[in-house]
């Protein structure tokens, strides 16, 4: 197909979509593949969006977002990171924010440091833009240590990506790790992009943000996971005045692409911030603990500290994770092979964002496959 742009060949079809295609004929499978909460948007948050729609708040907003919502999120940034005058814009989910940031930052040949395993979008968009992914091997415990980051830095390093709590591993970086990585970036004048979409789902301790330690951090966050609104596409990007030119260019690119985040859903943000998510977080902590208890005797698992994933080592009787996943699908359970998120294919990702009944059923099947 010589009419296609060459850059399209730099991306493979999502491995998650491939799993869905294999599983299309399954009836009522145990679905440990989907990366979204199994709860609905809380009622007060729905009502805020509905009210906005009924009041006719259905037009474009300013590129950066509705002024009152931007102001609300700036207050959150001040509380979270101590930033007095943050730069902030609403984005079409964190994925939209990632695309804007990468487009505004990455030139061909620029190096971007990230952990391996990594969130799937990072690699493919960086490749499309001509950047070079510098993968830091974090197996077997998935810690992105300052020593490993320091060793990966070169004269071409443009960006360091942090993702904590992490997809696909669920690892939460310690405050000491984050501080020391920030110090490396400060010494080398490197921007840190911190993807914090799962920050509320941190089960054993508060998830530290690099925004508290570094004034050249770009923080991406949103409400898809926290409030169960994956389809509403509401995220935001924020930074200090030191990165104001970056934010300006991200807004310019948004102006010519996404235009703005969906206006009525932007107006649900204050209600989402006010809603107490503690019972939901407690429920997911219990799901994590049950998965660890149920599978720990059969599988090698690094305990996840957050998000709603665990990255599980494939039993030795299987040649790789891809073959394990094929067998799992034949047994009516959906999981994702590790090579979707990694340069290795030794693990598989479980999402435990599902019902307790499905968790029990899935534990039984996986133990049988081990």
N, C-alpha and C positions, 0 to 999 in steps of 0.2 A: 504494500500500500504506500507507494512513493509520494502520495499527496499529503501524508501525515508529517507533522513537524518532527524532526529528529529527537527533540526533547521527550516526546511521548514514549520513546523506546527506553528511556532512563527509569521508567516506573514499571513495576510489575503489578498485576491485579492484586488487590488486597487479599492476603491469605485468609482473612476472616470471611470475605465474600466467597472464596473457594470452599471454605467449610460449609457455608450456607448452601452452596450449590450441591455439594455432596449429600447434604442432609435434607434436601428439599422433599424427599418422599417419606421421611420418617414421620411416624404418628406419635404425637405427644412425647417428644424426646426430653431427656434431662439436658437443659440448655445451660451449660457452664461457659458459654462463649461470649455472650453479649455484654458489652461494657457500659451498661446503663442501669440505674437503680430500678428495682422492681416495685417501688412505690410511686404513686401518682403525685402530681404537684399539689402541695397543701392547699386546702380550700381558701384561706385568706389571700393567698398569692393568686389563685385563679380569679377570685372576685376582683382583685385589683386590676388584672388584665381585662376582665369583662367590662368593668366600669369604664376603663379607658376607651375600649372599643365603642361602648354605647354613647360615650360623650363625644365621639367623633375624633378621637386622637389617633387617626389612622393614616395620616400623611407622613411624608418624609420628616425626620427630625434634622437638626443640624448634624453635620458629619460626625462630630465628636459625641453626639448624643443629646438627649433632652437635658436642658441646663440643670433642672432640679435633681435629676438622677446623677449627673456628673458630680454635682456638689455633694450629694449624699455619699457617693463612693470616695470622693476626696477626703471626707471626714473619716471614712473607714481606713484609708491609707495612712492618715495622720495617726489614728489609733494603733494600727498594726505595725507601722514602720517608723513612726516619729517624723514623718515628712510634713513640713509646714505648708508647702506650696507645691503640691505634686502636679505633674502633668497627667491627664487622664482622658481616655476615650472609650466609648462602648464599641465592642466588636461583634461580629457575627460568630459567636462562640469563641472559645479559645483557639480552635482550629483556624478561624478567620484571623485572629490576632497573630498566630504563628506565621501565616502566609504573609501578612502585611510586614511583620518584623523581618522575616527572611528576605523579602523583596527589597526592603529599605536598607538592609545591611550587607548582603552577601554579593561580592563580585566573583567572577570566575577565578578559581584558584585559591580563594580564601578558605582557611581551615576552620572547622567547627568541631570543638571537643564535646563529646557526649559519652555517657555510659553505654556499655553493651551488657545487658539488654537495654532497649530504648523504645520510646513510643514511636509507632510505625510512621507517622507523618514526617518526623524530623528528617529521616534519611532521604526520603523520596523527593521532598521539595528542595532540599539542599542540593541534591543531584541535578534536578531540573534547572536550577539556577547556576550550575557550573561550579558550585562549591565542593569542597572535599570534606567528607566526614572523617574525623579522627576518633575512632572507637577506643574507649578505655575498657579493657576486659575486667569486669567486676565479679566474675565467677570465683568461688562458689557462693559467697555470702552477699554479693550484689552491693557492696559498699563502694561508693565513689570516693576514694580516699584522696586527701590533698596531695600525697606523694605521687599517686598515679596521675593526677591532673597536672602537677608540676612537670612530670616527665613528658607529658604529651604536648606541652606548650612549645611553639616554634615561632619564628619571625613572621609566619603567615597566619598565625592564629587570630581570627577576627572575633570569635564568640565562644563562650562556654555555656552549655545548656545544663541546667539543673531541673530535675523533676522529682519532687518530693511532697507528699507520698507518691511513689513511682508506679507507673504503668509500664511493664506488666508485673513487677516483682512485689509491689506493696511495701517496699523498703522506705523508711523514714530516716533521713539523714540527721545526725546529731548536731547540736548547736556548735560543737567544737569543729566538726567537719566543715560545716557551712562557713564559719568564721575563717578557717584556714584557707579554704578555696577562695573566699573573698579577698584575702590578703594576697594570694598569688595573682589574682586578677588586678588588684590595685597596683602591685609592683610592675606589672607588665602593661597596664592601661588597657585591659581587655573588658569588654562588656559581658555581663552575665545575663542570660535570659533564664528566668525562673518560672517554670510551668507549675502552678500551684492549684490546679483545678480540684484536687482531692484534699485540700488542706483541712477541711472540717472533719473528714474521716481519718483521724489520727487517734489511735485507740489507747496507747500506753502513755503518751505524753504529748504536750502541745508541739505541733510541727514548727520548727524554727524557719524563718524566712530570711533569705539573703538580703532582703530589703532593709532589715534592721542593722545590717553591718556594712553595707556598700552603697555608695551614692551613684554608681554607674550600673545599676541593676534595672532591667526591664521586667516587671512582674506581670504575668498573665494569669487571670483567674476568671471565674464565671459561676453560673448557677445551674448548669446542666446536670451536674452530679449532686450538688448540695440540695437542690430543690426539685429534682426529678424532671426538669424541663428540657430534656435533650432536644426536643423538636422546636423549642422556642428560639434557640440560637442567640443567647444573651451571654456575652463575655465582656471583659474589659482589660485594657492595658494601662499600666501606670508606671511612672518613673519620676525621678527628681528633675529639677531645672537643668542639671548638667547634661541630661539627655533630651532636652527640649527639641533640638533639631531632628532627632530621630522620630519623636512623636509627631512633629510637624509633617515629616515625609510619610509616615504611616497614615496620617489623616488624608494627605493628598492622594495616596494610592487608594484609600478607601473611597474617596470622593468619586474616583473614576472606575471603581469596581463594585463593591457591595453597596455603595452610597451611604447607608447607615444601617445600624441594627434595627430590627422590627420595633417600631415606635410603641405600640400598646404593650408589648412585652417588656420594653425598657421600663415602662411605668409600673410594672409589678415589682421592680427591684427593691424599693423601700419596704414593701410588705415581706419580701423574701428575707431581707436582712433582719427584720423584726421577729420573724418566726423562729421559735425554739426548736432546733433540730436534734436536741439531746436524745429523745427517745429513739429516733431513727439511727443515730450513731451507736447507741447502746445495743440496738437490735443487730446491727452489722458486726459489732464486736463479738456478740454471741455467735453469730454465723461463722465468723473467722475461727473462733475457739472450737466450735463443733467440728469444722473441717480439719483442723489440726489434730484434734483428738481422734477423729474417725479414720484419718489417712496416715497419721504419723507412724504407725507400726508397719506400713507397707511401702511407703514412699519416703524419699529424702526431700525434706521441705525446709527452706529457710523461713522462719516465722515472719510473716508480714506485719509491719507496724501500722499500716494505714491503707487507704484506698479500699477496693473490694476484690483484690486479686491475690493469687499466690502462683508462684512460678515453680513448678514441681519437676524434679528430675525423673526422666523416663527410666523404668526398670531395665536392667542390663540385658534381659532376654530380647529386647527390641533393638533393631539396628540404629534407629533414630526416632525423633519425635514425630516426624511425618508418618511413619509406619504405625506408630502407636496410635495416632489420631485416627487413621483409617480404621484400625481395629476398634477403637472406641465408638466410632460412628456406626460400625456394624452392630454394636451392642447398645445402640440407641442413646448415646451420650455425646454431647458436643463440647469439645475443648479445642484450643487453638495451638498448633505446633509452634515450637520456639523460634523457628527460623523466620517467622513473620516479624519478630521483634529483636532479632539477634543475628549475628554472623555465625552462630552455632545452631545446631538442631538437636540439642540434648535434653531440653526441657519442654514442658507444655504449660500453657496458661489456663488457669481456672478463674472464672468470675463467680463468686458466691453471692452475687446479687440476684437471688431467687428465693423461692419459698423454702421454709424449713422442711416441708415434705419432699421437695425435689432434692434438697441437700442430702437427706437421709437415703433417698433412692440412688443418688449419684455416688455417695460413699460406698454403698454396697456394690455397685457395678465396678467402680474403679478398683476396689480391693480384689474383686474377682479377676480383673485384668492384670493385676500385679503378679 
